[in-house]
């Protein structure tokens, strides 16, 4: 066990400076912005009952939105605003990564600050205000010299709560392209790298604990009227933030190339394959991983990601909105023409393998039920449980298969891909929507159900290049040797080395081995 954990722990520590720096910068910025917005609003709400209810109701409503959804919602909004800005002023801004995360986390931090400030100001004895008026203080002087100092301990308690919430929620910024401690967790869950998962959770919890304790010291200093303690805690907090974000300065200029990836092992491996080839050629590269399908394509079309690998069936159904299946080559040809015409996206070509959705079952269960095709499955479906990845049940492909075969399962549940296979092995799911290039299908001898009606479109792995990089000779020179050179057997072996083998490889190691195996 130690032999397996030590390299992974070393890899976790190696990435810590960058992940922690971005996490601290994002959390601190969101909290500071939340305080700056919430305090004036809370003061106004404390003085006006008419304003208080709608303001608190709105803040409470925002809090009911899952933080991951809130983060994701800001991306398309900012993307549209960036396009509008580019059309009007000739320049846009990045809608991926830091900005949507900052805005979402700022909103998420506001409720406890608002609530505690209103409660702190509302709890001041009226006699104190009367005494301040008797001394001739105007409203502004009374607020800053009497009311806010008295309410400060309660306000600080709200800031402490907001800090802990913000630091925890910042781990969910990874799917919108923002580097954070969440990178450990998302990547670790997919590749079953529990060292990464535990490391990310522990680092986030420790960061929240340290921030809470320092803010607690500041709160105690304010409550006890010990200015030195309050100022010392504040100075320690600022120094800690500065030291944590200091590594960002060492990254220097922004990376020349941004390589994107979705949230499963094959995508990590292919991203590392492309990034590694660029880096060995002397290019500076950053990786944007764990992106959703829609986010990845939009980011590429907007020029925020330079290159990533997608699948023809995904682009056919999700991007073009097509439900027909004219055949593999026709799909690829039409995709190439249409994406270039519509978005300026270049489909460089297929890597040489297909990663299609495939309904699979355990061999014993398939034999027991006499299921070999989706037609057979349809007859048995009312008594069976379906397991899928997180996207499949909301995708057009599922609607097409469901309609073509009249599938009506007893239950259908979505899983993170690693746990989807676990559910099949443990009997929680009778059939799952697997991926045809996944090495676990062959390793576990799973039965792939045939699709006699051709409802599932082809899913050739294709390299996409952003409009701004369509003529980049350096990038195209790195990518062209990969086109048509990756057989499905080699990809399955690379995937399996990350997903299941003892002493599992990292995606970067699997990418290097794949490159060697292919003679590249």
C-alpha positions as CSV (number, residue, x, y, z in Angstrom):
1,X,0.0,0.0,0.0
2,X,2.8,2.4,0.9
3,X,4.5,1.7,-2.5
4,X,1.3,2.8,-4.2
5,X,0.4,5.8,-2.0
6,X,3.9,7.4,-1.8
7,X,4.1,8.4,-5.5
8,X,0.6,9.7,-5.4
9,X,1.2,11.7,-2.3
10,X,4.4,13.2,-3.8
11,X,2.3,14.1,-6.9
12,X,-0.3,15.7,-4.6
13,X,2.3,17.9,-2.8
14,X,3.9,18.8,-6.2
15,X,0.6,20.4,-7.3
16,X,-0.3,22.0,-4.0
17,X,1.4,25.4,-4.5
18,X,-0.6,26.1,-7.6
19,X,-3.9,24.6,-6.5
20,X,-3.7,26.3,-3.0
21,X,-2.7,29.6,-4.5
22,X,-5.7,29.8,-6.8
23,X,-8.0,28.5,-4.1
24,X,-6.9,31.1,-1.6
25,X,-7.0,33.9,-4.2
26,X,-10.5,33.0,-5.3
27,X,-11.9,32.5,-1.8
28,X,-10.3,35.7,-0.4
29,X,-11.5,37.8,-3.4
30,X,-15.0,36.4,-3.2
31,X,-15.2,37.0,0.6
32,X,-13.8,40.5,0.3
33,X,-16.2,41.4,-2.4
34,X,-19.1,39.8,-0.5
35,X,-18.2,41.9,2.6
36,X,-17.9,45.1,0.5
37,X,-21.4,44.6,-1.0
38,X,-23.2,43.1,2.0
39,X,-22.3,45.6,4.7
40,X,-23.8,48.7,3.0
41,X,-26.9,46.7,2.0
42,X,-27.3,45.4,5.5
43,X,-27.0,48.9,7.0
44,X,-29.7,50.1,4.6
45,X,-31.9,47.0,5.4
46,X,-31.5,47.5,9.2
47,X,-32.9,51.0,8.8
48,X,-35.7,50.2,6.3
49,X,-38.2,47.4,6.9
50,X,-39.4,47.9,3.4
51,X,-36.0,47.0,2.0
52,X,-35.2,44.3,4.6
53,X,-37.6,41.6,3.6
54,X,-36.9,41.5,-0.1
55,X,-33.2,41.7,0.4
56,X,-33.0,38.9,2.9
57,X,-35.4,36.8,0.8
58,X,-33.3,37.2,-2.3
59,X,-30.1,36.3,-0.4
60,X,-31.8,33.2,1.1
61,X,-33.1,32.2,-2.4
62,X,-29.6,32.4,-3.8
63,X,-28.4,30.2,-0.9
64,X,-30.9,27.5,-1.9
65,X,-29.4,27.1,-5.4
66,X,-26.7,24.4,-5.3
67,X,-23.3,26.0,-5.5
68,X,-22.2,23.9,-8.4
69,X,-25.3,25.0,-10.4
70,X,-24.7,28.7,-9.4
71,X,-21.2,28.4,-10.7
72,X,-22.3,26.8,-14.0
73,X,-25.1,29.4,-14.6
74,X,-22.7,32.3,-14.6
75,X,-20.6,30.8,-17.5
76,X,-23.2,31.1,-20.4
77,X,-24.2,34.6,-19.0
78,X,-20.7,35.9,-19.0
79,X,-20.0,34.3,-22.4
80,X,-22.9,36.2,-23.9
81,X,-21.8,39.4,-22.3
82,X,-18.3,38.9,-23.6
83,X,-19.5,38.3,-27.1
84,X,-21.7,41.5,-26.8
85,X,-18.6,43.5,-25.5
86,X,-16.5,42.2,-28.4
87,X,-19.1,43.2,-30.9
88,X,-19.6,46.7,-29.5
89,X,-16.1,47.6,-28.1
90,X,-13.9,45.3,-30.1
91,X,-12.7,43.4,-27.1
92,X,-14.2,40.8,-24.7
93,X,-13.2,39.1,-21.5
94,X,-12.7,35.5,-20.3
95,X,-16.0,33.9,-19.3
96,X,-14.2,30.7,-18.2
97,X,-12.5,30.1,-14.8
98,X,-12.0,32.9,-12.3
99,X,-14.7,35.4,-13.2
100,X,-17.8,33.1,-13.0
101,X,-16.4,31.5,-9.9
102,X,-15.8,34.8,-8.3
103,X,-19.3,36.1,-9.0
104,X,-21.0,32.9,-7.9
105,X,-19.0,32.6,-4.6
106,X,-19.5,36.3,-3.8
107,X,-23.3,35.8,-4.0
108,X,-22.9,32.6,-2.0
109,X,-21.0,34.5,0.8
110,X,-23.6,37.3,1.3
111,X,-26.4,35.7,3.3
112,X,-24.6,35.2,6.6
113,X,-23.0,38.6,6.4
114,X,-26.3,40.3,5.7
115,X,-28.2,38.4,8.3
116,X,-25.7,38.9,11.1
117,X,-25.2,42.6,10.3
118,X,-28.9,43.2,10.3
119,X,-29.3,41.2,13.6
120,X,-26.3,43.0,15.2
121,X,-27.6,46.5,14.3
122,X,-31.1,45.6,15.2
123,X,-30.0,44.3,18.7
124,X,-28.6,47.6,19.8
125,X,-30.4,49.0,22.8
126,X,-32.5,52.0,21.7
127,X,-31.2,53.9,24.8
128,X,-27.7,53.8,23.3
129,X,-29.0,55.5,20.2
130,X,-30.8,58.1,22.2
131,X,-27.6,58.8,24.1
132,X,-25.7,59.2,20.9
133,X,-28.4,61.6,19.6
134,X,-28.2,63.5,22.9
135,X,-24.4,63.9,22.4
136,X,-25.2,65.6,19.1
137,X,-23.9,62.8,16.8
138,X,-25.4,62.9,13.3
139,X,-26.6,59.6,11.6
140,X,-23.2,58.9,10.0
141,X,-21.3,59.5,13.2
142,X,-23.7,57.4,15.2
143,X,-23.3,54.5,12.7
144,X,-19.5,54.5,12.6
145,X,-18.7,55.5,16.2
146,X,-21.5,53.7,18.1
147,X,-23.6,51.2,16.1
148,X,-21.0,49.4,14.0
149,X,-18.5,49.0,16.9
150,X,-21.2,47.5,19.1
151,X,-22.5,45.2,16.3
152,X,-19.0,44.2,15.2
153,X,-18.8,40.9,17.1
154,X,-22.0,39.7,15.6
155,X,-20.9,40.9,12.1
156,X,-17.6,39.1,12.5
157,X,-19.4,35.9,13.3
158,X,-21.3,36.2,10.0
159,X,-18.0,36.8,8.2
160,X,-16.5,33.7,9.8
161,X,-19.5,31.6,8.5
162,X,-19.2,33.1,5.1
163,X,-15.5,32.4,5.0
164,X,-16.0,28.7,5.7
165,X,-18.8,28.4,3.2
166,X,-16.8,30.2,0.5
167,X,-13.7,28.1,1.0
168,X,-15.7,24.9,0.8
169,X,-17.8,25.9,-2.2
170,X,-14.6,27.1,-4.1
171,X,-13.7,23.4,-4.5
172,X,-16.7,23.2,-7.0
173,X,-15.2,25.8,-9.3
174,X,-13.2,23.2,-11.2
175,X,-15.9,22.2,-13.7
176,X,-16.1,25.9,-15.0
177,X,-12.3,25.9,-15.6
178,X,-11.0,27.4,-12.4
179,X,-8.0,25.7,-10.8
180,X,-8.6,25.1,-7.1
181,X,-8.2,22.4,-4.5
182,X,-11.3,20.8,-6.1
183,X,-9.0,19.6,-8.9
184,X,-7.7,17.0,-6.5
185,X,-11.2,15.8,-5.7
186,X,-12.7,15.7,-9.2
187,X,-9.7,14.0,-10.8
188,X,-9.3,11.7,-7.8
189,X,-12.9,10.5,-7.9
190,X,-12.7,9.7,-11.6
191,X,-9.4,7.8,-11.5
192,X,-10.0,6.3,-8.0
193,X,-7.0,8.1,-6.7
194,X,-8.1,8.3,-3.1
195,X,-4.9,10.0,-2.1
196,X,-5.9,12.9,-4.2
197,X,-9.5,12.9,-2.9
198,X,-8.4,12.8,0.7
199,X,-5.6,15.3,0.1
200,X,-8.0,17.8,-1.5
201,X,-10.6,17.4,1.2
202,X,-8.0,17.7,4.0
203,X,-6.3,20.8,2.4
204,X,-9.7,22.5,2.0
205,X,-10.8,21.7,5.5
206,X,-7.5,22.9,7.0
207,X,-7.6,26.1,5.0
208,X,-11.2,26.8,6.3
209,X,-10.1,26.0,9.8
210,X,-7.1,28.3,9.7
211,X,-9.2,31.1,8.2
212,X,-12.0,30.6,10.8
213,X,-9.5,30.7,13.7
214,X,-7.8,33.8,12.5
215,X,-11.2,35.5,12.0
216,X,-12.2,34.2,15.4
217,X,-9.2,36.0,17.0
218,X,-10.1,39.2,15.2
219,X,-13.7,38.8,16.5
220,X,-12.4,38.2,20.1
221,X,-10.2,41.3,19.8
222,X,-13.2,43.4,18.7
223,X,-15.5,42.0,21.4
224,X,-12.9,42.5,24.2
225,X,-11.9,45.9,22.8
226,X,-8.3,44.7,22.4
227,X,-7.3,46.5,19.3
228,X,-3.8,44.9,19.2
229,X,-5.3,41.4,19.1
230,X,-7.8,42.3,16.3
231,X,-5.1,44.1,14.2
232,X,-2.7,41.2,14.8
233,X,-5.2,38.6,13.6
234,X,-6.0,40.7,10.6
235,X,-2.3,41.1,9.8
236,X,-1.8,37.4,10.1
237,X,-4.7,36.7,7.8
238,X,-3.5,39.1,5.1
239,X,0.1,37.8,5.4
240,X,-1.3,34.2,5.0
241,X,-3.2,35.2,1.9
242,X,-0.2,36.9,0.4
243,X,2.1,34.0,1.1
244,X,-0.4,31.5,-0.3
245,X,-0.8,33.4,-3.6
246,X,2.9,34.2,-4.0
247,X,3.5,31.1,-6.1
248,X,1.2,32.5,-8.8
249,X,3.9,35.1,-9.5
250,X,6.3,32.4,-10.4
251,X,4.1,31.2,-13.2
252,X,5.0,34.3,-15.1
253,X,3.2,35.0,-18.3
254,X,-0.1,33.3,-19.2
255,X,0.4,29.9,-21.0
256,X,0.7,30.1,-24.7
257,X,-1.7,27.2,-25.2
258,X,-4.7,26.0,-23.2
259,X,-5.6,22.3,-23.5
260,X,-9.1,21.3,-22.4
261,X,-10.5,18.1,-21.1
262,X,-13.8,16.7,-19.8
263,X,-14.2,14.8,-16.6
264,X,-13.1,11.2,-17.3
265,X,-9.9,9.3,-17.6
266,X,-9.6,9.1,-21.3
267,X,-9.9,12.9,-21.5
268,X,-7.2,13.4,-18.9
269,X,-4.9,11.1,-20.9
270,X,-5.5,12.7,-24.2
271,X,-5.1,16.2,-22.7
272,X,-1.8,15.1,-21.3
273,X,-0.8,13.6,-24.6
274,X,-1.3,16.9,-26.4
275,X,0.1,19.1,-23.6
276,X,3.2,16.9,-23.2
277,X,4.0,17.1,-26.9
278,X,3.6,20.9,-26.8
279,X,5.7,21.2,-23.7
280,X,8.5,19.1,-25.1
281,X,8.6,21.5,-28.0
282,X,9.2,24.4,-25.6
283,X,5.6,25.8,-25.4
284,X,4.0,27.0,-22.2
285,X,0.8,25.0,-21.6
286,X,-2.0,25.1,-19.1
287,X,-4.8,22.5,-18.7
288,X,-8.5,23.1,-18.1
289,X,-9.9,19.8,-16.9
290,X,-13.2,18.5,-15.6
291,X,-15.2,20.6,-18.0
292,X,-18.8,19.6,-19.0
293,X,-19.5,18.9,-22.6
294,X,-21.3,22.1,-23.3
295,X,-18.8,24.2,-21.4
296,X,-15.8,22.6,-23.2
297,X,-17.2,23.3,-26.7
298,X,-18.3,26.9,-25.9
299,X,-14.9,27.6,-24.3
300,X,-13.2,26.4,-27.5
301,X,-15.5,28.4,-29.8
302,X,-14.9,31.5,-27.7
303,X,-11.1,31.0,-27.8
304,X,-10.7,30.3,-24.1
305,X,-9.5,26.8,-24.8
306,X,-7.2,26.2,-27.8
307,X,-7.6,22.5,-28.3
308,X,-9.4,19.5,-26.9
309,X,-10.7,16.1,-28.0
310,X,-14.5,15.6,-28.3
311,X,-16.6,12.9,-29.9
312,X,-18.5,13.1,-33.2
313,X,-21.8,11.8,-31.7
314,X,-21.7,14.4,-28.9
315,X,-21.1,17.2,-31.3
316,X,-23.7,15.9,-33.7
317,X,-26.5,15.7,-31.1
318,X,-25.5,18.4,-28.5
319,X,-24.0,21.1,-30.7
320,X,-25.8,20.6,-34.0
321,X,-29.0,19.3,-32.4
322,X,-29.2,16.4,-34.9
323,X,-31.2,13.2,-34.1
324,X,-30.6,11.3,-37.4
325,X,-27.7,8.9,-38.1
326,X,-26.4,9.1,-41.7
327,X,-23.4,7.0,-40.9
328,X,-19.9,7.5,-39.6
329,X,-18.2,9.3,-42.5
330,X,-21.2,11.4,-43.3
331,X,-21.4,12.6,-39.7
332,X,-17.7,13.5,-39.7
333,X,-17.9,15.3,-43.0
334,X,-21.0,17.3,-42.1
335,X,-19.5,18.1,-38.6
336,X,-16.3,19.4,-40.2
337,X,-18.2,21.7,-42.6
338,X,-20.9,22.9,-40.2
339,X,-18.7,23.7,-37.1
340,X,-16.3,25.6,-39.4
341,X,-19.1,27.6,-41.0
342,X,-21.0,28.3,-37.8
343,X,-18.3,28.8,-35.1
344,X,-15.0,28.8,-37.0
345,X,-14.0,25.6,-35.1
346,X,-11.6,23.4,-37.0
347,X,-12.2,19.6,-36.8
348,X,-8.7,18.4,-37.5
349,X,-9.7,14.8,-37.9
350,X,-10.3,11.6,-36.0
351,X,-7.6,10.1,-33.7
352,X,-8.5,6.7,-35.1
353,X,-10.8,5.2,-32.5
354,X,-14.4,5.5,-31.4
355,X,-15.7,6.0,-27.8
356,X,-19.4,5.4,-28.3
357,X,-22.1,4.9,-25.6
358,X,-22.6,1.2,-25.2
359,X,-25.2,-0.5,-23.0
360,X,-23.4,-3.2,-21.1
361,X,-24.4,-5.9,-18.5
362,X,-22.6,-8.4,-16.4
363,X,-22.3,-11.7,-18.4
364,X,-24.1,-13.8,-15.7
365,X,-27.0,-11.3,-15.6
366,X,-27.2,-11.1,-19.4
367,X,-27.3,-14.9,-19.7
368,X,-29.9,-15.2,-16.9
369,X,-32.2,-12.8,-18.7
370,X,-31.4,-13.8,-22.2
371,X,-30.4,-10.3,-23.2
372,X,-28.0,-9.7,-26.1
373,X,-29.4,-6.6,-27.9
374,X,-31.3,-3.5,-27.0
375,X,-34.4,-5.2,-28.4
376,X,-34.0,-7.9,-25.8
377,X,-33.3,-5.3,-23.2
378,X,-36.6,-3.5,-24.0
379,X,-38.6,-6.5,-23.1
380,X,-36.9,-6.9,-19.7
381,X,-36.4,-3.2,-18.9
382,X,-39.5,-2.8,-16.6
383,X,-37.9,-5.1,-14.1
384,X,-34.3,-3.7,-14.4
385,X,-32.3,-0.8,-13.0
386,X,-30.3,1.5,-15.3
387,X,-27.1,3.2,-14.3
388,X,-25.7,6.0,-16.3
389,X,-22.9,8.6,-16.2
390,X,-23.9,12.1,-15.0
391,X,-24.8,13.5,-18.4
392,X,-26.3,10.6,-20.4
393,X,-29.9,10.7,-19.1
394,X,-30.2,14.4,-20.1
395,X,-28.6,13.9,-23.5
396,X,-30.4,13.6,-26.9
397,X,-28.8,10.2,-27.5
398,X,-30.7,8.8,-24.6
399,X,-33.9,10.2,-25.9
400,X,-33.3,8.7,-29.3
401,X,-32.5,5.2,-27.8
402,X,-35.4,5.4,-25.4
403,X,-37.8,6.3,-28.3
404,X,-36.3,3.7,-30.8
405,X,-36.6,0.8,-28.4
406,X,-39.4,1.9,-26.0
407,X,-37.1,1.4,-23.0
408,X,-38.9,1.8,-19.7
409,X,-36.7,0.9,-16.8
410,X,-37.8,0.2,-13.2
411,X,-35.4,2.9,-12.1
412,X,-32.6,5.0,-13.6
413,X,-29.8,6.6,-11.6
414,X,-26.8,8.7,-12.5
415,X,-23.4,8.1,-11.2
416,X,-19.9,9.5,-11.5
417,X,-18.4,7.1,-14.1
418,X,-16.2,5.2,-11.6
419,X,-19.1,4.5,-9.3
420,X,-21.3,3.6,-12.3
421,X,-19.1,0.5,-12.9
422,X,-19.1,-0.2,-9.1
423,X,-22.9,-0.1,-9.2
424,X,-23.0,-2.7,-12.0
425,X,-20.5,-5.0,-10.2
426,X,-22.4,-4.7,-6.9
427,X,-25.9,-5.3,-8.5
428,X,-27.3,-1.9,-7.8
429,X,-27.6,-1.5,-11.6
430,X,-28.5,-4.2,-14.0
431,X,-27.3,-2.4,-17.1
432,X,-25.1,0.8,-17.5
433,X,-24.4,3.2,-20.3
434,X,-20.7,2.5,-20.6
435,X,-18.0,3.8,-23.0
436,X,-16.8,1.5,-25.8
437,X,-13.1,2.5,-25.4
438,X,-13.1,1.8,-21.7
439,X,-10.7,-1.0,-20.7
440,X,-13.0,-2.1,-17.9
441,X,-15.4,-3.6,-20.4
442,X,-12.9,-6.3,-21.6
443,X,-11.3,-6.7,-18.1
444,X,-14.6,-7.4,-16.5
445,X,-15.9,-9.4,-19.5
446,X,-19.0,-7.3,-19.7
447,X,-21.5,-8.0,-22.5
448,X,-22.0,-5.1,-24.9
449,X,-25.6,-5.1,-26.2
450,X,-26.0,-4.7,-29.9
451,X,-28.0,-1.8,-31.4
452,X,-29.9,-3.3,-34.4
453,X,-31.8,-0.1,-35.1
454,X,-28.7,2.1,-35.2
455,X,-30.1,4.6,-32.7
456,X,-26.7,5.4,-31.2
457,X,-24.7,7.7,-33.5
458,X,-20.9,7.2,-34.1
459,X,-18.5,8.6,-31.6
460,X,-15.2,9.1,-33.3
461,X,-12.7,10.9,-31.1
462,X,-11.9,14.1,-33.0
463,X,-9.4,16.8,-32.4
464,X,-11.0,20.3,-32.2
465,X,-9.0,23.5,-32.6
466,X,-10.3,26.9,-31.7
467,X,-10.8,29.6,-34.4
468,X,-7.9,31.7,-33.2
469,X,-5.5,28.7,-33.5
470,X,-6.8,27.4,-36.9
471,X,-3.6,28.7,-38.6
472,X,-1.2,28.0,-35.8
473,X,1.6,25.9,-37.4
474,X,3.2,25.0,-34.1
475,X,0.0,23.6,-32.7
476,X,-1.1,21.9,-35.9
477,X,2.4,20.4,-36.3
478,X,2.0,18.7,-32.8
479,X,-1.5,17.5,-33.5
480,X,-1.3,16.2,-37.1
481,X,0.9,13.2,-36.3
482,X,-1.9,12.0,-33.9
483,X,-4.6,11.9,-36.5
484,X,-5.6,8.3,-37.4
485,X,-2.8,6.9,-35.3
486,X,-4.6,5.8,-32.1
487,X,-6.3,2.4,-32.3
488,X,-9.1,1.6,-29.9
489,X,-7.0,-1.3,-28.3
490,X,-4.2,1.2,-27.4
491,X,-6.7,3.6,-25.9
492,X,-8.4,0.9,-23.9
493,X,-5.0,-0.2,-22.5
494,X,-4.2,3.4,-21.5
495,X,-7.6,4.0,-19.9
496,X,-7.3,0.7,-18.0
497,X,-3.9,1.6,-16.7
498,X,-5.4,4.6,-15.0
499,X,-8.8,3.2,-14.0
500,X,-8.1,-0.2,-12.6
501,X,-4.6,-1.7,-12.7
502,X,-2.7,-2.3,-9.5
503,X,-0.2,0.5,-8.9
504,X,-2.3,2.6,-11.2
505,X,-0.6,5.0,-13.6
506,X,-1.3,8.8,-13.6
507,X,-2.9,10.2,-16.7
508,X,0.5,11.8,-17.6
509,X,2.2,8.4,-17.2
510,X,-0.5,6.7,-19.3
511,X,-0.1,9.4,-22.0
512,X,3.7,8.9,-22.2
513,X,3.2,5.1,-22.4
514,X,0.6,5.5,-25.1
515,X,2.9,7.8,-27.1
516,X,5.7,5.3,-26.8
517,X,3.4,2.4,-27.8
518,X,2.4,4.2,-30.9
519,X,5.9,5.2,-31.9
520,X,5.2,8.9,-31.6
